[in-house]
Every structure is written in structure tokens, then in C-alpha cells.
Amino acid sequence: MKNIAVDLANYDHPLSGLFDEPRTLPEWEPYILSEAVVRSFEETGFISGIKILTNEQVNVLNSELATLQVATPEQRKLFYHYESNESEDPDKVLFHAIGAWRATPGFHDLIWSPAYRMAAYQLLGAPLRLFHDQLFCKPAKHGGVVAWHQDYSYWTFTKPMHHLTCWIGLDDASKENGCLYYVPGSHKWGLLPITGLAGDMEAVRDILTAEQLTAFEHKIANELPKGYASFHHPLMMHGSYANVSERPRRAVVLNAMAAGTLGNTTNYERIDALHNFPEMKQDQVLNSNFFPLLFDGGKELEAAMNAVPRVDPLKLYTAQ
Ligand SMILES: O=C(O)CCC(=O)C(=O)O
């Protein structure tokens, strides 16, 4: 039994009771982003300071994360990507993995958390599916640079671009321990070529215009208490510097996409990177159990949802 890892992708609903499950509009109301916050997202390409997790929920996820950092070979098969320095010291594990939602109940249920789902619906302006999740763990005093990049440059095996990233801190994140940085307005720069994620933080500078380089002078450090999140547009320029502090910087990232997103894999030049991903057929809606529908505007809420502020997807997600 020990060697069998249960694939939680078989469950298209929460399993653990870790999160509320609102049904009526009054129950959803505390999670609705204001008009001003939605407009700010349209303008700058990101918003920050959204509470997703209580401290107790953070603790549950951090306990599960510790087990995933030493996952069994069977558990590792559930991941689309699993990269670790394999340090024997749990405090020194440098770790990036995609697919934790399939492996443990807390990470599985996080994708159903109401604060996440409502904000994602408003910021995509459309019903949404899970694309995938990610874990980014930088131990104390460890490099762990994530170079400046745009998420969609790595996701062109799906189309059209109608995706959203939510970054959730599992530790307080500060400049010292390697918080994320954003370049406000860079979501209007169009799609730029890939310049790499590891090693040279500044590699992207070689392909930027003088105007874009100037915009970097206004970069924002996304410092956040644990349990809080930022959301960013798929073309937002972002990255994180090394953790030079005495404490870890762990985070879980949820990547969503509009419910009608299609596979675009036939001519994808980095196809090798996808060999552990779920099947994605060219021009077919990604609607298997690996891409669960997370929020469709709530059938039971229907009329009320029209009053909830949302972005206009045609304005925000068409320039590529
Ligand atoms: O957590 C990090 O340092 C990087 C996260 C990131 O690149 C993302 O959320 O898209």
C-alpha cells in the first residue's frame, strides 16, 4: 500500500474541510475584490495583499510541503516537474515542483479556496480552470534566483493567452529572503522571447528597449506576510533575487486559465519539458480531470455575479 500514491486529480471537489465552501452571495461577499482593485490590476498588471490563508492553513500546507520535499518515487510520478538539490538537511532543500495539488489534500484543496477562486474569476473576467500549481522554496542563505521573465513565454503550448498567476507566501516574504518583484505596466509590452529562469537574474535586459529598461527602475518588491497573495497577468515581467536571510522563503503558486483554453502542442519547440504533463491535444479544450473547472460564475449566483466587478478579457488578454 505504501508504494501507491493516490492521484488526487481524480477528485474535482475539496476533500479536507480546510477551506470554507460558500454557496450564496452573502457567503461569497467577503471574498469579492472591489472595483478599484480590479481596475488597478488592469492598469499595472498585478495586485497584492490579498489574504488567502489563515496561519493554521499555512501550517498545514508547510507540513505537507515538508513531506513533498522528500517525496517517494511513486509520489514523484504525480508531479509534472520535480527539481530539488536533494539536501539531506530539511532546512536546506532548494525546491521547485509542479503538481503538488495531485499529491496531498491541503494543496489539492487550496485550488478550491474561495478567496482564490473569486479573485481569479474577477481578474480573468471568465470561468476558469486550474492550469497547474507550483512550489518555490528557497532555504535560508541560499541563491535561488528566479530570473526576470513573463509566465506566458513558457506556456505557449496552450492558447489563447488567457491565464493568471497567484503567488501565495508560505513564509513572510521580504527583500532579504528573496520576495518576488514586479515591473508595473510591463503586461503591456507584448510577448518577449525566453531568456532563462536560473542563473543570471538580469539576462532579460539584453532584449529590452531603452524605455523598458527605464521601467525597471520602478520595480516593486512584493513584500507580503505569509498567507497573503499577489496576482499577476501572464505578460507581467517578474522575478526574485537570492535569499540572503537566515530564514526560508517558501511559496505556492496557482496558475489558472480561462475555461476554454486549448492545447497548442504540435509545433511547441520545448516539447521535451512537457513529458510529465497531462495530455494536451492540439486545438482541443483542456478539460480533462487534470484541468478541473474551478469557478464558472456560480450557477446559483448567476444574476448577482453580473454585479461583481471583472476585467474585460478582450482588453486585457488579447495583445500577444
Ligand atoms: O517564487 C518565486 O520566486 C518565483 C515565482 C514565479 O516566477 C511566479 O509566480 O510566476
The ligand as an SDF file (V2000), in Angstrom:
LIG
                    3D

 10  9  0  0  0  0  0  0  0  0999 V2000
    8.5190   32.4760   -6.1570 O   0  0  0  0  0  0  0  0  0  0  0  0
    9.3630   32.8620   -6.9480 C   0  0  0  0  0  0  0  0  0  0  0  0
   10.4570   33.2530   -6.5840 O   0  0  0  0  0  0  0  0  0  0  0  0
    9.0600   32.8850   -8.4290 C   0  0  0  0  0  0  0  0  0  0  0  0
    7.5990   32.7860   -8.7290 C   0  0  0  0  0  0  0  0  0  0  0  0
    7.2340   32.9880  -10.1620 C   0  0  0  0  0  0  0  0  0  0  0  0
    8.0330   33.0820  -11.0430 O   0  0  0  0  0  0  0  0  0  0  0  0
    5.8070   33.0490  -10.4740 C   0  0  0  0  0  0  0  0  0  0  0  0
    4.9780   33.1130   -9.5530 O   0  0  0  0  0  0  0  0  0  0  0  0
    5.4530   33.0470  -11.6650 O   0  0  0  0  0  0  0  0  0  0  0  0
  1  2  2  0
  2  3  1  0
  2  4  1  0
  4  5  1  0
  5  6  1  0
  6  7  2  0
  6  8  1  0
  8  9  2  0
  8 10  1  0
M  END
$$$$
